[in-house]
């Protein structure tokens, strides 16, 4: 208890001026510390929110675990069933990915395309959250194009693009 009294005595002695109730230097010091703590709390809050948002966008766009092969997996349904049987696995969504040639208004780009099952993909990733224009409708000959590819090609929702896929040539 005596140490606490001494600390309070010392603080009051240097914060309280001799002639007036509160000096301008004391006021500036208290406001400076208050402002510094407030800015520190604000920055920590913003950085935590930024980290969560970045994690949601990076992790939410792709699956946590991806089983791949250098060639097409012939019995992908069996691999899918084996993965789903594991207790840690929440959902499985097979896909095929490869290079294609995309053409629109005489502009050609060679991105990778991913063929998915829309219903299964929703269980693995939050792809609907990333749709900027249009809707997540892959019925028939519809596709979803990334915003950067759409910008490069000048594609809008409803435009028709042409895809060329290199097929396997067997002799």
N, C-alpha and C positions, 0 to 999 in steps of 0.2 A: 504493500500500500504506500509506503513512503516514496518509492520510485515513481509511482503514478502522480503523486502530489508534486514532486519535484519537476516532472515533465510538464505538467499543467502550469506550474508557476513560471517556468522558463518560457513556455509558449506565450502566455499572457504578457509577460514582461516585454518581449520583443515585438509582439503584434499590437499591443495597446500603446498609443503615443502618450507623451507627457501632458500635452495641452488639450487635445481634442479627443473625441470618442473613438474615431477610426481614422488612421492616416491613409493617404492616397497610395502609398507603397504597399501597405497591408492589403488594401482592396485589390490592387493590380496583381499581387502575388496570389491571393485566394482565387480570383477570377482566372488567372493563368493556369493554375493547377486544375481547377474545375473544367476549363475548356480542354486542357490536355487529356484528362481522363475521359471526357465526353467524346473527343475525336478518336481516342484509342478504342473505346467500346464500339463506336460506329464502324471503324475500319475492320475490326474483328467480325462484326455482324455481316458486313458486306462480303468479306472474303469467305466466310463460311457459306453464305448463300451462293456465291460464285462457284465454290468448290462442289457443292451439291448439284448445281445446275450443270456444270461441266461433266460430272460423273454420270448424271442422268442421260445426258446427250451422248456421251461416248459409250457407256455400258448399255444404255437402253436401245441403241441402234443396232447392235450386233449381239449375237448370243455369247454367253459366258464361256462356253466350250464348243469348239468346232472340230468335228472328225473329218479329216481330209485324206485324199489320196492323189497321187500324180496322174492316175487314170480314173475313168468313171468307175464307181463302185457298182459292180453288177448286181449283187444281192443287197441293195440298200435297205430293203424292207426288213431283212433279218438283222442288219446292223442297228436299225432304228428300234426294233423290238428289244434287242439286247440292251441298248442304252436306256430305254424306258423302264426296263426291269430293275435298274439300279435305284436304290432308295433315295439317293441324293438328287436324282434327275427329276425335274418338275415337268418338263415338256420337251418334245423332240419335233423338229421341223426340217425335213430333208430339202435340199436345193441343188441345182446344177448351175455352175458358173463357168463362163468362158468368154473369150474375145469375140466381138462381132464388129460389123461395119454399119454405122448408122448414117442415113442420108436424109437431109431435109433442105429443100430449096437450093440444090447443088452444093451444099456444104456436107462434107463427110468427116466423121470422127470415128476412132476405133476404141471405144470403151469396153469394159467387161459388162456382161449382162448376167443377171441372176434370175433363174426361173424358180418360182416358189409355189407352194400351195398356200393361198392366202389365209385360209382358216387355221392351218397349223402354224404359220408364221406369226400370227397374232398372239399365240400362246408363248412364243419365245422372245419376241422383240415388241417394242411399242412403236411400230412403224407408222401407225395412224397419227401419232403425235407430231410427226415430222412432215406431214402433207401440208404444203403451203397453199397451193391452188388445186382445185378439182377435188376428187374424192378417191378413196381407196377402193376402186372397183376394177377388178382384173378379169371380168367376164368377157368371153369372146376374144377379140383381137386388141384389147386395151392393155395399156402398160403404164407404169409409173416411172417418170424420168427425174433424175436428180436435178436440183436447181442450177448447178454449175453447167451440166450438159445442156439443159434447156436454154441457158443464157448463151452458150457458145453457138448452138444451132439456131437460136431465135425461135424456139418452139413455144407455142401457147397451148393452153388446155383445149382439147378438141382437134388439134392439128394431127395430120397423119404423117408418120415417119416410116421410112423403109429400113428394114434390118436385113443385113446379109450375114449369114453364118457359114463359116467354113465347115463343110461336112467331112466325115471320114471317108476317104476313098479306099475301097477294098478292091483287090485284083484277084 
